[in-house]
Amino acid sequence: MKWRGVGLILLLIALGQGPASASAGAANLAPKQSKELVQEEAEVSAEVAAALVAVDVAERAVADEAPAPPAQAVRADRFFEHRDAPIRRALSRGDVAEVRRGHGGRSLSFRVTLDDGTEGYFKPAQSFNGMNWTAEIAAYHLDRELGFGRTAPSVARALPHDALAAVASSDARVDELRPGADGTIEGAFIWWVPERLRPVALPDGWERWLLIEGEPPEISPFQRPGAYRRARAAGRTRTVPAAPEPDVADRPAEMSDLIVFDYLSHNLDRWGGNNTNIRTVGEGGPLMFLDNAAAFTLGRARIPLMDRRLRQVQRFRRSTVDAVRSLDVDAYQARLAEDPLAPTLDPRQLRNLEARRQFLLAHVDALVERHGEEAVYVW
């Protein structure tokens, strides 16, 4: 598949102007997401039209130039100072020594210790629609393709259903597990980070770190979808204070990267719950991209609330935008296909990823055209 040549078409489809209509896209989402799409469909801003023009102009310019050599893929095979290879090898091959029921969250998960002492968190296949274990694997590989190295090393693996059910027999959610005919259950096996993970301290006004101009919206898009809808319905607005000092110098750039990553993977569930899914590795440490099971939803390519979050980012790392430009969805698909439990994403999810990539770049290019590179690429 050749993804880059269909950028404008994909953007039109994502906006509901092509064969995949908005109503059909909404029908493919969970009920609570469908309501949000219907409610917010009319609110996509004029920025969309400008973005489409920017993409069209860019593609025409490229067509007039001599073909450029293929961009070199950006790959990170580490989680901060930890190398991926030995960790993923242990997660893939180690024998199970101990299983404990996990804590926190709506879905049922398990903390598993292997015979060599390696620990991991196993998110199994289950009927609860908020748990998509394949999204964890897809998000891990996307993180590495983009060079972030901020998701914990992860593998897809099948573990014995009986061993899991035995430690969760008193939990009503055990009936939601979906074992295979061979008595095993597939899932995402995610390395248990040995350092303590701390919810990041985001002071009021942090959104100003990412703005060149304008004001943060009176109703923040950085909250759970249900809370956002209720705030809008009730007209609950806020006064955003001046930009505060970040706890560490790199935090604004990390937040920009996180929103870019979540936009590409379309993880709607990042925010809320006292930032429980926005954590640092140790007190004041680097930000990691934790819990991506709600990413890569089916349905339309772009959800309006995710567009709102992206539009609040006007300042970027240049290296991050370069990595997004060089992201080859074909190469990413090939990487996913190497997984023993592939396929991880279906063709529609891959097309949606490419549509989001194109739209994100159009957003950045429009900012550069308006403000200049020095204002946009500040890190």
C-alpha positions in Angstrom: 0.0 0.0 0.0 1.2 3.5 -0.9 0.0 5.8 1.9 1.6 9.1 1.1 0.0 9.5 -2.3 -3.5 9.5 -0.9 -3.0 12.2 1.8 -5.6 14.7 0.5 -8.2 11.9 -0.1 -7.6 10.6 3.4 -8.1 14.0 4.9 -11.4 14.4 3.0 -12.6 11.0 4.2 -11.6 11.9 7.7 -13.7 15.1 7.5 -16.7 13.1 6.3 -16.5 14.5 2.8 -15.6 11.3 1.1 -17.1 7.8 0.8 -16.8 7.2 4.5 -19.6 9.5 5.8 -19.6 10.9 9.3 -22.7 9.0 10.2 -21.2 5.7 9.1 -18.0 6.5 11.1 -20.0 7.3 14.2 -22.0 4.1 13.9 -18.7 2.2 14.2 -17.8 3.7 17.6 -19.0 2.8 21.1 -22.4 4.5 22.0 -20.8 7.1 24.2 -18.3 8.1 21.4 -21.2 8.2 18.8 -23.0 10.8 20.9 -19.9 12.9 21.1 -19.4 12.8 17.3 -23.0 13.7 16.5 -23.0 16.5 19.1 -19.7 17.9 18.0 -19.7 17.3 14.2 -20.6 20.8 13.3 -17.8 22.3 15.4 -14.8 21.5 13.3 -13.1 24.9 12.8 -12.1 26.8 9.7 -8.6 25.6 10.4 -9.5 22.3 8.6 -10.1 24.1 5.3 -6.8 25.8 5.6 -5.1 22.6 6.5 -6.5 20.9 3.4 -5.2 23.8 1.2 -1.8 23.5 2.8 -1.7 19.7 2.1 -2.8 20.3 -1.5 -0.2 23.0 -2.1 2.5 20.9 -0.5 1.7 17.9 -2.6 1.7 19.9 -5.8 5.1 21.3 -4.9 6.5 17.9 -4.2 5.1 16.6 -7.5 7.1 19.3 -9.3 10.3 18.4 -7.7 12.7 15.5 -8.5 11.9 12.5 -6.3 13.7 12.6 -3.0 15.5 9.6 -1.5 13.4 7.7 1.0 13.6 9.2 4.5 15.5 7.1 7.0 13.3 5.6 9.6 13.6 6.9 13.1 14.0 4.0 15.6 14.4 3.9 19.3 15.1 0.5 20.8 15.3 1.6 24.4 13.1 2.7 27.2 15.2 5.5 28.6 18.4 3.7 29.8 16.9 0.2 29.5 17.5 -1.7 26.3 14.4 -3.3 24.8 15.8 -6.5 23.4 16.7 -8.4 26.7 13.5 -7.3 28.3 11.2 -8.3 25.4 13.1 -11.6 25.1 12.4 -12.4 28.7 8.7 -11.3 28.4 8.3 -13.5 25.4 10.0 -16.7 26.6 10.1 -16.8 30.4 8.1 -19.4 32.3 5.4 -18.0 34.7 6.4 -18.3 38.3 3.7 -16.2 40.0 0.4 -14.5 39.0 -1.3 -11.7 41.0 -4.5 -9.9 40.2 -3.8 -6.3 39.1 -5.3 -3.2 40.8 -6.9 -0.1 39.4 -8.9 0.5 36.3 -12.1 -1.0 35.0 -10.5 -3.9 33.1 -9.1 -7.0 34.6 -5.3 -7.3 34.4 -2.6 -9.3 36.1 0.9 -8.7 37.5 3.0 -11.7 36.4 6.5 -12.7 37.7 8.6 -14.9 35.4 11.1 -17.5 36.5 14.1 -15.2 36.0 12.5 -12.5 38.2 11.3 -10.3 35.3 7.9 -8.8 36.1 5.2 -7.7 33.7 1.7 -6.5 33.6 -0.6 -8.7 31.5 -3.7 -7.1 29.8 -5.7 -10.0 28.4 -8.4 -10.2 25.8 -11.7 -9.5 27.4 -15.2 -8.4 26.4 -15.0 -5.0 28.1 -14.8 -2.6 25.2 -12.5 -0.2 27.0 -9.7 -2.8 26.9 -8.1 -3.3 23.6 -4.9 -5.1 24.3 -3.7 -5.0 20.7 -3.7 -1.2 21.0 -1.0 -1.5 23.7 1.2 -3.4 21.2 0.5 -1.0 18.3 1.3 2.0 20.5 4.6 0.4 21.7 5.7 -0.1 18.1 4.5 3.4 17.0 6.5 4.9 19.9 9.6 3.1 18.7 9.1 4.0 15.1 8.9 7.7 16.1 12.0 7.5 18.3 10.3 8.5 21.6 11.3 5.5 23.7 8.7 6.4 26.3 6.4 3.4 26.3 7.5 0.4 28.4 8.8 -2.6 26.4 5.8 -4.8 25.4 5.1 -8.1 23.7 2.0 -9.9 22.6 1.8 -13.3 24.4 -0.7 -16.0 25.3 -0.8 -17.2 28.9 -2.7 -20.1 30.4 -6.3 -19.0 31.2 -6.5 -21.3 34.2 -3.5 -19.6 35.9 -5.2 -16.2 35.5 -8.7 -17.2 36.4 -7.4 -19.0 39.6 -6.3 -15.7 41.2 -9.4 -13.8 40.1 -12.1 -16.3 40.9 -13.8 -13.9 43.3 -13.7 -11.1 40.8 -16.9 -10.7 38.7 -14.8 -9.5 35.8 -13.3 -13.0 35.4 -16.3 -13.9 33.2 -15.2 -11.2 30.7 -11.9 -13.0 29.9 -11.9 -14.4 26.4 -9.7 -17.6 26.2 -9.0 -19.4 23.0 -9.8 -23.0 22.2 -6.4 -24.1 23.3 -6.9 -22.9 26.9 -4.7 -19.9 26.6 -5.6 -16.2 26.5 -3.9 -13.6 24.3 -2.9 -10.3 25.6 -0.3 -7.5 25.9 2.5 -8.3 28.3 4.1 -5.0 29.4 7.3 -4.7 31.3 6.8 -3.7 35.0 9.0 -0.6 35.3 11.1 -1.0 38.5 11.1 2.7 39.3 8.1 4.2 41.1 5.7 5.9 38.6 4.4 9.3 39.9 1.4 11.3 38.5 2.9 14.3 36.9 2.4 17.7 38.6 0.6 19.9 36.1 -0.1 23.3 37.6 -3.0 25.4 36.4 -2.1 27.3 33.2 0.3 24.6 31.9 -1.5 24.8 28.5 0.1 28.2 28.0 3.5 26.4 27.7 2.4 25.1 24.3 0.8 28.3 22.9 2.3 31.0 20.6 -0.8 33.1 20.5 -4.4 33.0 21.7 -5.9 31.8 25.0 -6.6 28.3 26.3 -10.2 27.4 25.8 -12.6 28.3 28.7 -13.5 24.6 28.8 -10.4 22.4 28.8 -10.3 19.6 26.2 -7.8 17.9 28.5 -10.3 15.9 30.5 -12.3 12.8 30.0 -14.9 12.9 27.2 -17.9 12.6 29.6 -16.6 15.3 31.8 -15.9 17.5 28.8 -19.5 17.1 27.5 -21.0 17.8 30.9 -18.8 20.9 31.4 -20.0 22.2 28.0 -23.6 21.4 28.7 -23.5 23.2 32.0 -21.4 26.1 30.7 -18.7 25.6 33.3 -15.9 27.9 32.2 -12.6 28.7 33.8 -10.1 31.5 34.1 -6.6 30.3 33.0 -3.7 31.9 35.0 -0.4 33.0 33.5 2.0 30.3 32.4 3.6 28.7 35.5 7.1 27.5 35.9 7.4 23.8 35.0 8.7 21.3 37.6 11.6 20.5 35.2 12.8 22.4 32.1 11.9 19.7 29.6 8.3 19.2 30.8 6.7 21.5 28.2 8.4 19.7 25.4 7.4 16.4 26.9 3.7 17.5 27.0 3.9 18.6 23.4 5.3 15.1 22.5 2.6 13.3 24.5 -0.2 15.2 22.8 1.4 14.4 19.4 1.7 10.7 20.2 -1.9 10.5 21.6 -3.2 12.3 18.5 -1.6 9.8 16.1 -2.7 6.8 18.2 -6.0 8.5 19.0 -5.9 7.6 22.7 -9.0 9.4 23.9 -8.6 8.2 27.5 -5.3 9.9 28.5 -6.8 12.6 30.7 -8.8 12.6 33.9 -8.6 10.7 37.2 -6.0 13.1 38.7 -3.6 12.5 35.8 -3.3 8.8 36.7 -2.3 8.0 33.1 0.2 10.9 32.9 3.2 9.7 35.0 6.9 10.3 35.4 9.5 7.6 36.0 10.4 8.6 39.6 9.7 11.9 41.3 10.5 14.7 38.9 11.7 12.2 36.3 11.0 11.9 32.6 7.4 11.5 31.3 6.4 8.1 30.1 3.5 7.2 27.8 1.5 4.9 30.1 -1.7 3.0 29.3 -2.6 3.0 25.7 -5.4 0.4 25.6 -8.0 2.9 24.5 -6.0 3.9 21.4 -6.6 3.0 17.7 -10.3 3.0 17.9 -12.4 1.8 15.0 -14.6 4.2 13.1 -13.7 7.5 11.6 -10.1 8.7 11.5 -10.5 11.7 13.7 -12.6 12.5 16.8 -13.4 16.2 17.3 -12.2 16.2 20.9 -8.8 14.9 19.7 -8.7 17.7 17.1 -9.3 20.2 19.9 -6.4 18.8 21.9 -4.1 19.0 19.0 -5.1 22.6 18.2 -3.9 23.6 21.6 -0.3 22.6 20.6 1.5 25.4 18.7 5.0 24.7 19.9 6.9 21.5 19.0 10.2 19.7 19.1 11.7 19.9 15.6 12.9 16.3 15.9 9.4 15.1 16.7 7.9 16.7 13.7 10.7 15.4 11.6 10.0 11.9 12.9 6.3 12.3 12.0 7.2 13.4 8.5 9.4 10.4 8.0 6.9 7.9 9.5 6.3 5.3 6.8 3.0 3.5 7.5 4.0 0.6 5.3 7.2 0.1 7.3 5.1 0.4 10.5 2.7 -2.2 9.2 5.6 -4.5 8.4 7.0 -4.1 11.9 3.6 -5.0 13.3 3.4 -8.1 11.1 6.5 -9.5 12.7 4.5 -10.0 15.9 3.7 -13.7 16.5 0.1 -12.8 17.3 -0.4 -10.4 14.3 -2.4 -8.7 12.8 -2.4 -6.0 15.4 -4.2 -3.3 13.4 -6.5 -3.8 10.4 -6.2 -1.8 7.1 -8.8 0.7 8.2 -6.9 1.6 11.3 -3.7 2.0 9.3 -5.5 4.3 6.8 -6.8 6.3 9.8 -3.3 6.6 11.2 -2.0 8.0 7.9 -4.9 10.5 7.7 -4.1 11.8 11.2 -0.4 12.0 10.3 -1.3 14.1 7.3 -3.6 16.4 9.3 -1.1 16.9 12.1 1.6 17.9 9.6 -0.8 20.3 7.9 -1.5 21.8 11.3 2.2 22.3 12.0 2.9 23.7 8.5 0.1 26.2 8.8 1.6 27.4 12.1 5.1 27.7 10.5 3.6 29.7 7.7 1.9 32.1 10.2 4.6 32.4 12.9 7.9 31.2 11.4 10.0 28.2 12.3 11.7 29.8 15.3 8.4 30.3 17.0 7.0 26.8 16.3 10.2 24.7 16.7 11.3 25.9 20.1 12.8 22.6 21.4 
